[in-house]
C-alpha cells in the first residue's frame, strides 16, 4: 500500500511538472523564503517577470537552464509570503519546471567553502558585482553597497547589493537595497546621513540615510534619490525622481555616478557627477533640487572629491579629485569650483577600479577609508568580482611634490597571527 501511494505521489508530481513545463506561466503560493533558479550560459538571456497577486513586481534577464544548470541563483521572495506569484519567462520554458521554493538557496550548505571563493575579500553569495556604492559609516556599522547582478555571474540587471560590517573586515550580506524601476537599472552612486533633515525624509531623532544614484535606461542616464529610516534595511524612492536630468545640457549619455557630501563652510550639499568629458559640481540645500556650478575635464566615471591634511598637518590641507581609473589631481575647492594645482597622477595600479571612500567617518577617527572593486574573475564559481581590502588615504610630501598614498587599514592586523 505504501509503495502504491508513493507511486501515485511521484506520478502526480511528474504530471504537475509536465503541465508546468508546457505552460506559459507558473503560479505559486509563496510559502518559503527563496525561489531557486537554474542558470546555463549555453542559452541566451530572456526576461523573467514576477507578478504578485496579479500586479507587476520584478523583471530581470536570466539564462534559465533548460537542462543541466551551470549553477543556481536565488530570488528572495519572503516579501510575497502567502501571496500568489505568477512567473513568466520569454525564453525556453523547459527550465521553468526546475524552479522551486525553499527556505535555503541551492548550494547554501557549501557557501564560502567553494574552491575559488576568496576568504578575506568581500564577495556576494551569488551573481556579479562591480563598483562599490554608497560607502557610509553610521551607528556602529560600515555600509557597503555595490553594483550587483543577482541572477548571473556576468554584468547586467544592475541592482544595489548591500553588506554591513563592524570592523571593515567581517561582512554580512543583507538583502538587495535598490531594484531597477521605470527610470532604469541601478547604476553607481553614494549615500549620506541627513542629520539636519534638509530633505524632510527624516523623523525626530531618526535622520534619514539618503542614497543618490544613477538610473540607466537606453534613452538616458538620470540621477535619483531614495531614503531609509531603518539603517539601510529598506528603502523608499523619492516620488519626484529624477532630481537631475542633464542629458540635454551635455548631449551625452554619460551623466552618472553621483558622489554627495556636506560642505560645512558653504552650508550646502555638494554633488560631483561624471558628465561627458569630466566631473561637474552641483549644489543643493535639500538633496532634491540641484544647481550646476562648474566642470573639470579629464576624468572618467565614479568621481571623488575630498579634503586631506598634508603630512598630517590639519592647518595645511589640499583637496583631491579623482576618477574610476585612479587618476587624480590636487587642488583647492570653495564649495562650487575645484581648482587643480597639480596632476594628473596615478596612486594605484593593478585590478582596482571605481574605488570610493566612506562618508560620515567620526572625526575622532579622522581617516579617509577607501574600498575599490577588484576586476578578478573566479573560474567555475556562481559569483564573479570582489571588493579589495580597505585602505587609508593620505597626502604626503615627496621629492616630486605632494602625492596621494594608499595604505592598508590597521584593522587588517587582526587577521594576522604572530608565532614566536
TORDO-908639 format. One line per 3 residues: their letters; for each residue x, y, z of C-alpha. Coordinates in nm, 2 decimals, padded with zeros to 4 digits. Layout:
a = X Y Z ~ ... .
***
This chain:
xxx = 00.00 00.00 00.00 ~ 00.28 00.24 00.09 ~ 00.46 00.17 -00.24 .
xxx = 00.13 00.23 -00.43 ~ 00.08 00.56 -00.25 ~ 00.44 00.66 -00.33 .
xxx = 00.39 00.57 -00.70 ~ 00.08 00.79 -00.71 ~ 00.27 01.08 -00.54 .
xxx = 00.56 01.05 -00.79 ~ 00.32 01.02 -01.09 ~ 00.12 01.32 -00.97 .
xxx = 00.44 01.53 -00.93 ~ 00.56 01.43 -01.28 ~ 00.23 01.52 -01.43 .
xxx = 00.24 01.86 -01.24 ~ 00.59 01.93 -01.37 ~ 00.49 01.83 -01.73 .
xxx = 00.20 02.07 -01.71 ~ 00.42 02.35 -01.58 ~ 00.69 02.28 -01.85 .
xxx = 00.43 02.33 -02.12 ~ 00.26 02.63 -01.97 ~ 00.34 02.99 -02.04 .
xxx = 00.34 03.08 -01.67 ~ 00.39 02.92 -01.33 ~ 00.16 03.01 -01.05 .
xxx = 00.29 02.96 -00.69 ~ 00.16 03.04 -00.35 ~ 00.47 03.16 -00.17 .
xxx = 00.54 02.97 00.15 ~ 00.92 02.97 00.16 ~ 01.19 03.24 00.16 .
xxx = 01.37 03.17 -00.18 ~ 01.30 03.08 -00.54 ~ 01.59 02.88 -00.67 .
xxx = 01.66 02.94 -01.03 ~ 01.89 02.72 -01.26 ~ 02.13 02.91 -01.49 .
xxx = 02.31 02.79 -01.80 ~ 02.54 03.00 -02.02 ~ 02.47 02.77 -02.31 .
xxx = 02.14 02.96 -02.38 ~ 02.05 03.32 -02.44 ~ 01.92 03.56 -02.19 .
xxx = 01.55 03.63 -02.17 ~ 01.32 03.83 -01.95 ~ 01.16 03.67 -01.64 .
xxx = 00.87 03.86 -01.48 ~ 00.73 03.81 -01.13 ~ 00.38 03.93 -01.06 .
xxx = 00.24 03.92 -00.71 ~ -00.14 03.89 -00.67 ~ -00.18 04.00 -01.03 .
xxx = 00.04 04.31 -01.01 ~ 00.39 04.35 -01.17 ~ 00.66 04.32 -00.91 .
xxx = 01.00 04.24 -01.06 ~ 01.15 04.18 -01.40 ~ 01.51 04.07 -01.49 .
xxx = 01.72 03.89 -01.75 ~ 01.83 03.54 -01.69 ~ 01.98 03.25 -01.88 .
xxx = 01.73 02.99 -01.75 ~ 01.88 02.64 -01.79 ~ 01.65 02.41 -01.99 .
xxx = 01.85 02.10 -01.88 ~ 02.16 02.06 -01.65 ~ 02.24 02.40 -01.50 .
xxx = 02.59 02.55 -01.47 ~ 02.49 02.68 -01.13 ~ 02.19 02.80 -00.93 .
xxx = 02.09 03.15 -00.82 ~ 01.81 03.26 -00.59 ~ 01.55 03.53 -00.55 .
xxx = 01.44 03.63 -00.20 ~ 01.06 03.61 -00.22 ~ 00.99 03.65 00.15 .
xxx = 00.81 03.98 00.08 ~ 00.54 03.78 -00.11 ~ 00.47 03.52 00.16 .
xxx = 00.12 03.38 00.14 ~ 00.06 03.56 -00.19 ~ 00.02 03.41 -00.53 .
xxx = 00.32 03.47 -00.75 ~ 00.30 03.43 -01.13 ~ 00.63 03.36 -01.30 .
xxx = 00.66 03.44 -01.67 ~ 00.96 03.37 -01.90 ~ 01.01 03.48 -02.26 .
xxx = 01.28 03.22 -02.33 ~ 01.28 02.84 -02.34 ~ 01.02 02.74 -02.09 .
xxx = 01.18 02.40 -02.03 ~ 01.37 02.54 -01.74 ~ 01.06 02.66 -01.56 .
xxx = 01.00 02.31 -01.43 ~ 01.32 02.32 -01.24 ~ 01.23 02.63 -01.03 .
xxx = 01.15 02.55 -00.67 ~ 01.08 02.72 -00.34 ~ 01.29 02.65 -00.03 .
xxx = 01.40 02.82 00.29 ~ 01.76 02.77 00.18 ~ 01.91 02.86 -00.15 .
xxx = 02.07 02.59 -00.37 ~ 02.43 02.54 -00.25 ~ 02.39 02.72 00.08 .
xxx = 02.55 02.43 00.26 ~ 02.88 02.48 00.08 ~ 02.87 02.87 00.09 .
xxx = 03.22 03.02 00.15 ~ 03.38 02.67 00.12 ~ 03.39 02.68 -00.26 .
xxx = 03.72 02.61 -00.43 ~ 03.77 02.96 -00.57 ~ 03.60 03.16 -00.30 .
xxx = 03.81 03.45 -00.15 ~ 03.83 03.42 00.22 ~ 03.93 03.77 00.34 .
xxx = 03.79 03.98 00.05 ~ 03.42 04.05 00.03 ~ 03.22 03.85 -00.23 .
xxx = 02.85 03.82 -00.27 ~ 02.68 03.48 -00.23 ~ 02.57 03.46 -00.60 .
xxx = 02.60 03.67 -00.91 ~ 02.81 03.96 -01.03 ~ 02.95 04.26 -00.85 .
xxx = 03.14 04.57 -00.96 ~ 03.16 04.93 -00.84 ~ 03.13 04.99 -00.46 .
xxx = 02.85 05.24 -00.40 ~ 02.72 05.44 -00.10 ~ 03.01 05.37 00.13 .
xxx = 02.89 05.51 00.47 ~ 02.95 05.47 00.84 ~ 02.65 05.51 01.07 .
xxx = 02.57 05.40 01.42 ~ 02.85 05.14 01.46 ~ 02.81 04.99 01.11 .
xxx = 03.01 05.04 00.79 ~ 02.78 05.01 00.49 ~ 02.90 04.87 00.16 .
xxx = 02.66 04.90 -00.13 ~ 02.77 04.78 -00.47 ~ 02.67 04.72 -00.83 .
xxx = 02.51 04.37 -00.84 ~ 02.35 04.13 -01.08 ~ 02.18 03.87 -00.86 .
xxx = 02.09 03.64 -01.14 ~ 02.41 03.57 -01.33 ~ 02.78 03.58 -01.28 .
xxx = 02.81 03.83 -01.57 ~ 02.73 04.20 -01.58 ~ 02.36 04.30 -01.62 .
xxx = 02.04 04.36 -01.43 ~ 02.21 04.63 -01.22 ~ 02.08 04.64 -00.86 .
xxx = 02.24 04.78 -00.54 ~ 02.37 04.49 -00.33 ~ 02.43 04.56 00.04 .
xxx = 02.66 04.44 00.31 ~ 02.75 04.57 00.66 ~ 03.05 04.53 00.89 .
xxx = 03.15 04.65 01.24 ~ 03.52 04.63 01.17 ~ 03.57 04.66 00.79 .
xxx = 03.69 04.30 00.78 ~ 03.40 04.07 00.85 ~ 03.10 04.15 00.63 .
xxx = 02.73 04.04 00.65 ~ 02.55 04.04 00.32 ~ 02.20 04.19 00.35 .
xxx = 01.90 04.18 00.11 ~ 01.92 04.38 -00.21 ~ 01.88 04.75 -00.14 .
xxx = 01.77 04.91 -00.47 ~ 01.59 04.74 -00.76 ~ 01.55 04.85 -01.12 .
xxx = 01.24 05.07 -01.18 ~ 01.07 05.27 -01.45 ~ 01.37 05.50 -01.47 .
xxx = 01.61 05.22 -01.54 ~ 01.86 04.99 -01.38 ~ 02.05 05.10 -01.07 .
xxx = 02.39 05.24 -01.16 ~ 02.66 05.37 -00.92 ~ 02.62 05.65 -00.66 .
xxx = 02.67 05.74 -00.29 ~ 02.49 05.78 00.04 ~ 02.48 06.03 00.32 .
xxx = 02.31 06.08 00.66 ~ 02.08 06.39 00.65 ~ 02.13 06.49 01.01 .
xxx = 01.97 06.83 00.97 ~ 01.67 06.68 00.78 ~ 01.72 06.91 00.49 .
xxx = 01.53 06.67 00.27 ~ 01.23 06.63 00.50 ~ 01.27 06.25 00.48 .
xxx = 01.37 06.20 00.84 ~ 01.18 06.19 01.17 ~ 01.26 06.34 01.50 .
xxx = 01.56 06.15 01.65 ~ 01.59 05.94 01.33 ~ 01.78 06.11 01.05 .
xxx = 01.73 05.96 00.70 ~ 02.00 05.77 00.52 ~ 01.98 05.90 00.17 .
xxx = 02.11 05.72 -00.14 ~ 02.19 05.92 -00.45 ~ 02.23 05.70 -00.76 .
xxx = 02.21 05.69 -01.14 ~ 01.92 05.52 -01.31 ~ 02.03 05.39 -01.65 .
xxx = 01.80 05.34 -01.95 ~ 01.85 05.31 -02.33 ~ 01.72 05.67 -02.36 .
xxx = 01.94 05.84 -02.10 ~ 02.10 05.84 -01.76 ~ 01.94 06.04 -01.48 .
xxx = 02.01 06.10 -01.11 ~ 01.77 05.98 -00.84 ~ 01.74 05.96 -00.47 .
xxx = 01.59 05.71 -00.22 ~ 01.59 05.71 00.16 ~ 01.59 05.47 00.45 .
xxx = 01.48 05.51 00.82 ~ 01.60 05.17 00.93 ~ 01.97 05.18 00.88 .
xxx = 01.95 05.09 00.51 ~ 01.75 04.78 00.55 ~ 01.45 04.90 00.35 .
xxx = 01.43 05.19 00.10 ~ 01.17 05.43 -00.03 ~ 01.24 05.60 -00.37 .
xxx = 01.16 05.97 -00.40 ~ 00.83 06.01 -00.58 ~ 00.96 06.31 -00.79 .
xxx = 01.27 06.13 -00.93 ~ 01.48 06.21 -01.12 ~ 01.64 06.50 -00.93 .
xxx = 01.90 06.57 -01.21 ~ 01.83 06.51 -01.58 ~ 02.13 06.67 -01.77 .
xxx = 02.15 06.47 -02.09 ~ 02.02 06.77 -02.30 ~ 02.28 07.00 -02.14 .
xxx = 02.57 06.78 -02.24 ~ 02.42 06.60 -02.54 ~ 02.57 06.29 -02.39 .
xxx = 02.46 05.96 -02.24 ~ 02.75 05.98 -01.99 ~ 02.60 06.16 -01.69 .
xxx = 02.64 05.92 -01.39 ~ 02.79 05.81 -01.06 ~ 02.70 06.10 -00.82 .
xxx = 02.92 06.15 -00.51 ~ 02.75 06.36 -00.25 ~ 02.88 06.52 00.07 .
xxx = 02.80 06.80 00.31 ~ 03.03 07.11 00.27 ~ 03.03 07.28 00.61 .
xxx = 03.19 07.61 00.51 ~ 02.92 07.69 00.25 ~ 02.64 07.51 00.44 .
xxx = 02.54 07.32 00.12 ~ 02.53 06.97 -00.02 ~ 02.79 06.91 -00.29 .
xxx = 02.73 06.66 -00.57 ~ 03.02 06.56 -00.80 ~ 02.89 06.40 -01.12 .
xxx = 03.07 06.25 -01.41 ~ 02.94 06.42 -01.73 ~ 03.07 06.36 -02.08 .
xxx = 03.44 06.45 -02.05 ~ 03.49 06.51 -01.68 ~ 03.34 06.59 -01.34 .
xxx = 03.07 06.85 -01.27 ~ 02.99 07.02 -00.94 ~ 02.63 07.08 -00.83 .
xxx = 02.49 07.24 -00.51 ~ 02.17 07.18 -00.31 ~ 02.00 07.28 00.01 .
xxx = 01.78 06.98 00.03 ~ 01.92 06.69 -00.17 ~ 01.62 06.73 -00.41 .
xxx = 01.69 07.05 -00.60 ~ 02.04 07.08 -00.76 ~ 02.21 07.37 -00.93 .
xxx = 02.51 07.32 -01.17 ~ 02.82 07.52 -01.07 ~ 03.13 07.41 -01.26 .
xxx = 03.31 07.14 -01.46 ~ 03.66 06.99 -01.47 ~ 03.76 06.80 -01.78 .
xxx = 03.99 06.49 -01.79 ~ 03.82 06.23 -01.57 ~ 03.61 05.92 -01.64 .
xxx = 03.34 05.77 -01.42 ~ 03.29 05.73 -01.05 ~ 03.41 06.08 -00.92 .
xxx = 03.55 06.15 -00.58 ~ 03.63 06.49 -00.41 ~ 03.76 06.52 -00.06 .
xxx = 04.00 06.72 00.17 ~ 04.31 06.58 00.33 ~ 04.58 06.73 00.55 .
xxx = 04.93 06.73 00.40 ~ 05.18 06.53 00.62 ~ 04.91 06.51 00.89 .
xxx = 04.91 06.89 00.94 ~ 04.54 07.00 00.97 ~ 04.64 07.36 00.91 .
xxx = 04.77 07.27 00.57 ~ 04.51 07.09 00.36 ~ 04.45 07.01 -00.01 .
xxx = 04.15 06.87 -00.20 ~ 04.18 06.56 -00.41 ~ 03.96 06.49 -00.71 .
xxx = 03.98 06.15 -00.89 ~ 03.80 05.92 -01.12 ~ 03.75 05.55 -01.17 .
xxx = 04.08 05.47 -01.33 ~ 04.28 05.60 -01.03 ~ 04.40 05.93 -01.19 .
xxx = 04.39 06.23 -00.95 ~ 04.45 06.60 -00.93 ~ 04.54 06.80 -00.62 .
xxx = 04.39 07.15 -00.57 ~ 04.15 07.37 -00.38 ~ 03.78 07.38 -00.35 .
xxx = 03.55 07.66 -00.25 ~ 03.22 07.47 -00.24 ~ 03.14 07.54 -00.61 .
xxx = 03.46 07.50 -00.80 ~ 03.76 07.27 -00.79 ~ 04.07 07.44 -00.90 .
xxx = 04.35 07.20 -01.00 ~ 04.71 07.28 -00.88 ~ 04.89 06.96 -00.97 .
xxx = 04.83 06.64 -01.16 ~ 04.71 06.42 -01.31 ~ 04.88 06.14 -01.13 .
xxx = 04.82 05.77 -01.05 ~ 04.82 05.64 -00.69 ~ 04.72 05.28 -00.77 .
xxx = 04.78 05.00 -01.02 ~ 04.65 04.65 -01.08 ~ 04.30 04.53 -01.07 .
xxx = 04.15 04.81 -00.87 ~ 03.88 05.02 -01.03 ~ 03.60 05.26 -00.93 .
xxx = 03.72 05.30 -00.58 ~ 03.51 05.51 -00.34 ~ 03.56 05.64 00.01 .
xxx = 03.34 05.63 00.32 ~ 03.14 05.93 00.43 ~ 03.04 06.01 00.79 .
xxx = 03.36 05.86 00.95 ~ 03.38 06.00 01.30 ~ 03.61 06.30 01.35 .
xxx = 03.78 06.11 01.63 ~ 03.89 05.85 01.37 ~ 03.97 06.10 01.10 .
xxx = 04.07 05.86 00.83 ~ 03.97 05.87 00.47 ~ 03.90 05.50 00.41 .
xxx = 03.86 05.36 00.06 ~ 03.74 05.04 -00.10 ~ 03.78 04.95 -00.46 .
xxx = 03.64 04.69 -00.70 ~ 03.88 04.41 -00.79 ~ 03.84 04.31 -01.15 .
xxx = 03.92 03.95 -01.07 ~ 03.72 03.65 -01.20 ~ 03.66 03.32 -01.02 .
xxx = 03.65 03.03 -01.27 ~ 03.38 02.78 -01.22 ~ 03.21 02.97 -00.94 .
xxx = 02.85 03.10 -00.93 ~ 02.97 03.45 -00.84 ~ 03.21 03.70 -01.00 .
xxx = 03.40 04.01 -00.88 ~ 03.54 04.10 -00.54 ~ 03.59 04.40 -00.32 .
xxx = 03.96 04.48 -00.25 ~ 04.08 04.52 00.11 ~ 04.01 04.87 00.26 .
xxx = 04.29 05.12 00.26 ~ 04.36 05.46 00.43 ~ 04.44 05.75 00.21 .
xxx = 04.68 06.04 00.29 ~ 04.87 06.32 00.14 ~ 05.25 06.32 00.19 .
xxx = 05.53 06.55 00.06 ~ 05.78 06.37 -00.17 ~ 06.08 06.49 -00.36 .
xxx = 05.84 06.54 -00.66 ~ 05.58 06.73 -00.46 ~ 05.26 06.63 -00.27 .
xxx = 05.13 06.29 -00.36 ~ 04.84 06.06 -00.26 ~ 04.93 05.75 -00.07 .
xxx = 04.71 05.44 -00.01 ~ 04.80 05.21 00.29 ~ 04.62 04.90 00.43 .
xxx = 04.40 04.99 00.73 ~ 04.51 04.89 01.08 ~ 04.22 04.66 01.13 .
xxx = 04.38 04.41 00.89 ~ 04.63 04.33 01.17 ~ 04.35 04.13 01.34 .
xxx = 04.38 03.87 01.06 ~ 04.74 03.80 01.14 ~ 04.88 03.56 01.39 .
xxx = 05.24 03.61 01.51 ~ 05.44 03.29 01.60 ~ 05.72 03.31 01.84 .
***
